[in-house]
């Protein structure tokens, strides 16, 4: 059984926990970012952020570039975890000519989320650039997302870049991790700096606790 996920928010806190990654995952494809979710020194789940190639679409009678993304979270904790829907957004898009598109100029085309009884949740989203851009103009972009556990909220911005002569985005690693060097480019690398937000997530569906029922 699945149900729609309502809209919620997030942030990141270091020391006692946070979103750790993107990490090397031999099962992940170049356009999939893998993360560990940690609180109180222990893992409470994992997450993946998946980017798809930019598409050209007609929206409101105008040709627009659309970027589809998916966020998946698996909860293995003994308590519920909240996954933000509204907080899945494009933090920025950089173009081949060096310009940067942010904020209200990026339109939300779709945000759809489902929570399963198996401790997993999935958000499928798509965002449109302002008119005047073509698919070939997109150089890189950042996907922002967030979760909450035990009143602690965490957000992450996952960076993707599109290599020359390709339309498929790749994860921008924050370091050239062993085994993942082929997906790391120091020139494209744009590390983010997490900024703690004290406001907790509110008003959302929960990813059900799993570990408690397995004892």
C-alpha positions as CSV (number, residue, x, y, z in Angstrom):
1,X,0.0,0.0,0.0
2,X,1.2,3.5,-0.9
3,X,0.0,6.9,0.0
4,X,0.8,10.4,-1.1
5,X,3.4,12.3,0.8
6,X,2.6,15.8,2.0
7,X,5.1,18.8,2.0
8,X,7.8,19.1,4.6
9,X,11.3,20.7,5.2
10,X,14.9,20.0,6.4
11,X,18.5,20.9,7.4
12,X,21.9,19.4,8.3
13,X,23.5,19.1,11.7
14,X,27.1,17.8,12.2
15,X,28.6,16.1,15.2
16,X,25.6,14.0,16.3
17,X,24.4,13.2,12.8
18,X,23.8,14.3,9.3
19,X,23.6,13.2,5.7
20,X,27.0,11.7,4.7
21,X,28.0,11.5,1.1
22,X,27.9,11.2,-1.8
23,X,29.8,8.0,-1.1
24,X,31.2,5.5,-3.4
25,X,28.7,2.8,-4.2
26,X,29.6,0.0,-6.6
27,X,26.0,-0.6,-7.4
28,X,25.2,3.0,-8.3
29,X,25.3,4.4,-11.8
30,X,27.2,7.6,-12.6
31,X,24.0,9.7,-12.3
32,X,23.0,8.2,-8.9
33,X,24.3,9.7,-5.6
34,X,24.3,7.5,-2.6
35,X,24.2,8.7,1.1
36,X,24.2,7.3,4.6
37,X,21.8,8.9,7.1
38,X,23.2,9.1,10.6
39,X,22.0,10.3,14.0
40,X,23.4,9.8,17.5
41,X,26.4,8.1,16.0
42,X,24.3,5.3,14.3
43,X,22.8,4.9,10.8
44,X,19.0,5.3,10.5
45,X,18.9,4.7,6.8
46,X,20.2,5.5,3.4
47,X,19.3,7.8,0.5
48,X,19.8,8.0,-3.3
49,X,19.4,11.0,-5.5
50,X,19.0,10.2,-9.2
51,X,19.2,12.7,-12.0
52,X,17.9,12.2,-15.6
53,X,19.0,13.9,-18.8
54,X,17.5,17.3,-19.5
55,X,14.4,17.3,-21.7
56,X,12.8,19.8,-24.0
57,X,9.1,20.3,-23.3
58,X,6.2,22.7,-24.1
59,X,4.9,24.4,-21.0
60,X,2.3,27.1,-21.3
61,X,2.8,27.2,-25.0
62,X,6.6,27.8,-24.7
63,X,9.6,25.6,-25.3
64,X,11.3,25.0,-21.9
65,X,14.2,22.9,-20.6
66,X,13.0,20.4,-18.0
67,X,15.2,18.6,-15.5
68,X,13.7,15.4,-13.9
69,X,15.1,14.2,-10.5
70,X,14.2,11.4,-8.0
71,X,15.0,11.2,-4.3
72,X,14.7,7.8,-2.6
73,X,15.0,7.2,1.2
74,X,15.1,4.0,3.1
75,X,14.4,4.1,6.9
76,X,15.9,1.3,9.0
77,X,15.3,3.0,12.4
78,X,13.0,2.1,15.2
79,X,11.1,5.4,14.7
80,X,9.5,7.2,11.9
81,X,11.5,9.5,9.5
82,X,10.1,12.4,7.6
83,X,11.1,13.0,4.0
84,X,10.6,16.5,2.6
85,X,8.7,16.9,-0.6
86,X,8.6,20.7,-1.0
87,X,12.3,20.8,-0.1
88,X,13.2,18.7,-3.2
89,X,14.1,21.6,-5.4
90,X,16.8,22.8,-7.8
91,X,19.1,25.0,-5.8
92,X,20.8,26.2,-9.0
93,X,21.5,25.5,-12.7
94,X,24.7,26.6,-14.3
95,X,24.9,27.0,-18.1
96,X,27.7,26.5,-20.6
97,X,28.2,30.3,-20.9
98,X,28.8,30.6,-17.1
99,X,25.4,32.1,-16.2
100,X,23.6,30.8,-13.1
101,X,19.8,30.3,-12.8
102,X,18.4,30.2,-9.2
103,X,15.3,30.8,-7.1
104,X,11.9,31.8,-8.4
105,X,13.0,31.7,-12.0
106,X,13.1,27.9,-11.8
107,X,9.5,26.5,-12.1
108,X,8.3,23.4,-10.3
109,X,6.7,21.2,-13.0
110,X,6.0,18.2,-10.8
111,X,6.5,16.9,-7.2
112,X,4.9,13.5,-6.5
113,X,5.8,11.3,-3.6
114,X,4.8,7.9,-2.2
115,X,5.6,6.2,1.1
116,X,5.5,2.4,1.2
117,X,5.0,0.1,4.2
118,X,8.5,-1.3,3.7
119,X,10.2,1.8,5.1
120,X,10.9,3.4,1.8
121,X,9.8,6.6,0.2
122,X,10.2,8.1,-3.3
123,X,9.8,11.6,-4.6
124,X,9.7,12.2,-8.3
125,X,10.1,15.9,-9.3
126,X,10.8,17.9,-12.4
127,X,11.8,21.6,-12.8
128,X,11.7,23.9,-15.8
129,X,14.2,26.6,-16.7
130,X,12.9,30.0,-17.9
131,X,12.2,30.3,-21.7
132,X,15.1,30.8,-23.9
133,X,17.4,27.9,-22.8
134,X,18.1,24.8,-24.8
135,X,19.1,21.3,-23.4
136,X,22.7,21.8,-24.7
137,X,23.0,25.0,-22.5
138,X,22.9,23.0,-19.2
139,X,26.3,22.5,-17.7
140,X,25.6,21.6,-14.0
141,X,22.9,21.8,-11.4
142,X,22.2,21.1,-7.7
143,X,19.4,19.2,-6.2
144,X,18.3,20.1,-2.6
145,X,16.5,17.7,-0.4
146,X,15.9,17.0,3.3
147,X,14.9,14.5,6.0
148,X,14.0,14.6,9.7
149,X,14.4,12.1,12.6
150,X,13.8,12.6,16.3
151,X,13.3,16.3,15.8
152,X,16.6,16.8,14.1
153,X,16.4,18.0,10.5
154,X,19.0,17.5,7.8
155,X,19.4,18.9,4.2
156,X,21.8,18.2,1.4
157,X,22.5,19.7,-2.0
158,X,23.6,17.1,-4.4
159,X,25.6,18.4,-7.3
160,X,25.5,17.0,-10.9
161,X,27.5,18.0,-13.9
162,X,27.1,17.2,-17.6
163,X,30.4,16.3,-19.3
164,X,31.3,17.6,-22.7
165,X,29.7,15.7,-25.6
166,X,27.1,14.1,-23.3
167,X,23.5,14.7,-22.2
168,X,23.7,12.4,-19.2
169,X,24.5,14.1,-15.8
170,X,27.1,12.6,-13.4
171,X,27.4,13.0,-9.7
172,X,29.9,15.6,-8.6
173,X,31.8,14.0,-5.8
174,X,33.2,16.2,-3.0
175,X,36.4,14.3,-3.2
176,X,38.1,11.9,-5.6
177,X,37.2,8.8,-3.6
178,X,38.9,5.5,-4.5
179,X,37.1,3.7,-7.2
180,X,35.1,6.7,-8.2
181,X,37.8,8.9,-9.8
182,X,36.2,8.5,-13.3
183,X,33.2,10.4,-12.0
184,X,35.2,13.2,-10.3
185,X,36.3,16.3,-12.1
186,X,38.0,19.0,-9.9
187,X,37.0,21.7,-12.3
188,X,33.3,20.8,-12.0
189,X,33.5,20.1,-8.3
190,X,31.5,22.7,-6.3
191,X,31.4,21.6,-2.6
192,X,28.5,23.0,-0.7
193,X,28.5,24.3,2.8
194,X,25.7,23.1,5.0
195,X,23.9,25.8,7.0
196,X,22.0,24.6,10.1
197,X,18.3,25.6,10.2
198,X,16.7,25.4,13.6
199,X,13.1,25.2,12.4
200,X,11.9,21.5,12.5
201,X,10.1,19.8,9.7
202,X,6.3,19.9,10.1
203,X,3.2,18.8,8.3
204,X,4.3,15.7,6.5
205,X,3.7,11.9,6.1
206,X,6.1,9.7,7.8
207,X,8.3,6.8,6.5
208,X,7.3,4.1,9.0
209,X,9.7,2.7,11.5
210,X,11.1,-0.7,10.5
211,X,13.6,-2.0,13.1
212,X,11.1,-2.1,16.0
213,X,8.9,-4.6,14.1
214,X,11.8,-6.9,13.4
215,X,12.9,-7.6,16.9
